[in-house]
Amino acid sequence: MYLAAGRLLKGLLLAQEGRAEEGVALMREGGAGRLRAEALRRNGAGYDAAKAALERALASARQTNAKSLELRAETALAELRST
């Protein structure tokens, strides 16, 4: 619940800063997928589940052209692969 509320708030703040595309992507899937992957890993979920969530986040960020979210998803995916 807190992850979703934080994502929504951050998305709204980005939109207010003139970064609407990033804000919308964050409120939708781009940022949510990355946060979902982090939550999955923290709760003992397998590598495949976290990887799938990050790949969905990456695809969503690319689709919306949200470069910072794309970079975050790529970074998280690289960190996952290195573990």
MOPELIN-V149067 format. One record per pair of residues at least 24 apart in sequence whose ideal C-beta (glycine too) atoms are under 10 Angstrom apart, sorted by sequence separation. I is the first residue (numbers start at 1). J is the second residue. D is the distance in Angstrom with one decimal. If there is no record, write none. Layout:
# MOPELIN-V149067
I|J|D  I|J|D
This chain:
# MOPELIN-V149067
7|31|5.6  8|32|9.7  29|53|9.6  32|56|9.0  33|57|2.8  34|58|8.5  53|77|9.8  54|78|9.6  6|31|9.5  7|32|5.8  32|57|7.2  33|58|7.7  51|76|10.0  54|79|9.4  30|56|9.1  31|57|7.1  33|59|8.5  34|60|9.6  50|76|8.7  51|77|7.1  54|80|6.4  7|34|9.7  29|56|6.4  30|57|5.6  33|60|6.3  34|61|8.6  50|77|9.1  53|80|9.7  54|81|9.5  3|31|9.7  4|32|7.7  7|35|6.3  29|57|6.4  30|58|8.3  32|60|8.4  33|61|8.5  3|32|8.1  6|35|8.2  7|36|9.9  30|59|8.9  31|60|8.8  51|80|6.2  29|59|8.4  30|60|4.4  31|61|8.2  50|80|5.7  51|81|8.0  4|35|8.6  29|60|3.9  30|61|4.1  3|35|5.2  25|57|9.2  28|60|6.6  29|61|8.3  30|62|8.8  3|36|8.1  28|61|9.9  30|63|8.4  47|80|7.0  50|83|9.6  26|60|9.8  29|63|8.8  30|64|6.4  47|81|8.9  3|38|8.6  25|60|6.3  26|61|9.1  28|63|9.7  29|64|8.8  31|66|8.5  34|69|7.5  41|76|9.5  3|39|6.4  25|61|5.9  28|64|7.7  30|66|5.5  33|69|9.2  37|73|8.6  47|83|8.0  25|62|9.7  31|68|9.5  32|69|10.0  35|72|9.9  25|63|8.2  26|64|9.5  28|66|9.7  30|68|9.4  31|69|5.7  34|72|5.8  38|76|7.2  41|79|9.8  22|61|8.7  25|64|4.2  30|69|4.1  34|73|5.2  37|76|6.4  41|80|7.4  21|61|9.8  24|64|6.8  25|65|8.5  26|66|7.5  29|69|9.5  30|70|7.7  33|73|7.0  34|74|9.9  37|77|8.4  25|66|4.0  31|72|7.4  34|75|9.1  35|76|9.5  38|79|10.0  22|64|8.0  24|66|8.2  26|68|9.2  30|72|8.4  31|73|8.5  34|76|5.3  38|80|9.6  41|83|8.7  21|64|5.6  22|65|9.2  23|66|8.7  25|68|9.3  26|69|6.3  30|73|7.0  33|76|9.3  34|77|8.9  37|80|7.3  21|65|6.2  22|66|4.5  25|69|5.3  21|66|5.5  22|67|8.0  25|70|9.0  20|66|10.0  21|67|9.1  22|68|5.9  23|69|9.9  26|72|9.6  19|66|8.5  22|69|6.1  21|69|9.2  22|70|9.8  19|68|8.2  14|66|9.2  14|68|8.9  14|69|9.6
